[in-house]
Amino acid sequence: MIDLQSAELDEMIQAEKKQVAFEYHNEAWADGISDGIEAEILAETAIATALTELVRRHGEDDVLEMVETLRQRIEYGEFRPDRIIQ
């Protein structure tokens, strides 16, 4: 019972951290756009920064697996702005 509660708490903490990180990224994105930086440049540098940090922490093989998973998610339409969540 305690392990389940601990797991649920950990999951809630991770969800909260992701939400805060999302808000930070949105703020930085808006600042960049407002400073005249094109969305494509912001996106490319954000991806490059993230990949560099992930490779540093986890190694190339793990990051390649993650990138393949992201590729599949893109193919399934997960990131389309017109996606309907059911």
N, C-alpha and C positions, 0 to 999 in steps of 0.2 A: 504494500500500500504506500509506504513512504517513497519507494523508488518511483512509483507511478506519479505521485505528487511532485517529486523532484524533477522528473522528466517533463511534466506539464509546465512547471515553473521555468525550467530551462528553455522550453519552447516559447513561452510567453516573453521571456527576456530577449531571445533571439529575434522574435517578431518585432519587438519594440526597437531594438537596435537597428534592424533593417529599415523600419519606418523613419527613424531619426536620420540615418544615412541617406535615405531617399530624399528627405527634406533638405539636407545639406547639399546634395547634388543638384537638386532643383534650383536652389538659391544661387549656387555657383553658375549654373547654366544660364539663368536669367541675367546675372551680372555680366557674363560673357557676351550674350546676345545684345544687351543694352550698351556694351562697349564696342559693338560693331564686329564682333567675331562671328563668322559664319557657323551655322549649326554643324556642318560637316567637319570643320576644324575642331570644334569643341568635342564632337563625338570621337574623332580619330585620336585626339590626345587623351581623352578619358579612357578609351579602350587600351591604348598603348601603356598608359600609366598603370592601369589595373593589371594588365598582362605581365608587365615588368615586375610588379610587386608579387604577383602570384608565383611566377617562375622563381623569384628569389626565395620565397618561403616554402614552396612545395616541389619545385623541380619541373623540368620541361615535360616529362611524360605525363604527370598528373594534370598539368595545364592543357596539354593536347587532348586528353580525355574530356576535360571540362569544355573545351572549345568544340569538340565533336557533339557533345550534349547540347550546347547552345545552337549549333548548326541545325540539329534535329528540331529544336524548339522553334527556330525561325521557319524551317520548312513546314511545321505544323501550324504556323500562323499565330503563335503565341504573342508576338510583339506587334502585330498589326494594330494600327490605331482604331480601325473599324471592327475589331474583334468583338463578338458577342459572348459574354460569359454566361453559362447556363448553370 
